[in-house]
Amino acid sequence: MEPHMIRANIQPGMAVEIVKKEDQRTGKRTQGIVQRLLTNSPNHPRGIKVRLTDGTVGRVQAILKQQV
């Protein structure tokens, strides 16, 4: 299982790339900082759902090393 699929690997304040629901077909990614985790289960096969600091909601596709 990839790191972005495990809830324990994602914390508020982390820089991540997400895919919003409306971008799932194209796979377009959006970068931002995690404000809140929305997925309650310990893992999810499509990525953990989060809300970014700008209010955008989507599933984490990558955890970024550097802050954006």
FENNOR-V983972 format. One record per residue. N is the residue number from 0. SS is DSSP state (H for helix, E for strand, L for the rest). OMEGA is omega in degrees with one decimal (NA if undefined). NEAR is the number of other ideal C-beta (glycine too) atoms within 8 Angstrom. Layout:
n: <N & N>
ss: <SS & SS>
omega: <OMEGA & OMEGA>
near: <NEAR & NEAR>
This chain:
n: <0 & 1 & 2 & 3 & 4 & 5 & 6 & 7 & 8 & 9 & 10 & 11 & 12 & 13 & 14 & 15 & 16 & 17 & 18 & 19 & 20 & 21 & 22 & 23 & 24 & 25 & 26 & 27 & 28 & 29 & 30 & 31 & 32 & 33 & 34 & 35 & 36 & 37 & 38 & 39 & 40 & 41 & 42 & 43 & 44 & 45 & 46 & 47 & 48 & 49 & 50 & 51 & 52 & 53 & 54 & 55 & 56 & 57 & 58 & 59 & 60 & 61 & 62 & 63 & 64 & 65 & 66 & 67>
ss: <L & L & H & H & H & E & H & H & H & L & L & L & L & L & E & E & E & E & E & L & H & H & H & L & L & L & L & L & L & E & E & E & E & E & E & E & E & L & L & L & L & L & E & L & L & L & L & L & E & E & E & E & L & L & L & L & E & E & E & E & E & E & E & L & L & L & L & L>
omega: <-178.7 & -178.9 & -178.2 & 178.6 & -176.4 & -175.0 & -177.2 & -179.0 & -174.4 & -177.6 & 173.4 & -179.1 & 180.0 & 173.6 & -177.2 & 168.0 & 178.8 & 168.3 & 177.1 & -178.3 & -178.1 & 179.1 & -177.0 & -179.8 & -177.5 & -177.7 & 179.8 & -177.6 & 177.8 & 178.7 & 177.0 & -179.2 & -178.8 & 173.0 & -174.2 & 173.8 & -177.9 & 176.7 & 179.8 & -178.7 & -176.6 & 176.4 & 179.2 & -175.5 & 179.0 & -180.0 & -178.9 & 179.8 & -178.6 & 168.7 & 177.6 & -178.2 & 178.1 & 177.6 & 179.2 & 179.1 & 177.0 & -179.0 & -178.1 & 176.8 & 179.3 & 172.7 & -176.0 & 179.8 & -178.1 & 176.0 & 178.4 & NA>
near: <4 & 5 & 6 & 13 & 11 & 12 & 11 & 5 & 7 & 14 & 5 & 7 & 5 & 10 & 11 & 17 & 10 & 16 & 13 & 11 & 6 & 4 & 12 & 8 & 4 & 5 & 7 & 7 & 10 & 12 & 8 & 12 & 11 & 16 & 8 & 7 & 10 & 9 & 9 & 3 & 6 & 5 & 9 & 11 & 4 & 5 & 11 & 15 & 11 & 17 & 9 & 15 & 7 & 5 & 6 & 10 & 11 & 13 & 11 & 15 & 10 & 8 & 11 & 11 & 4 & 5 & 5 & 7>
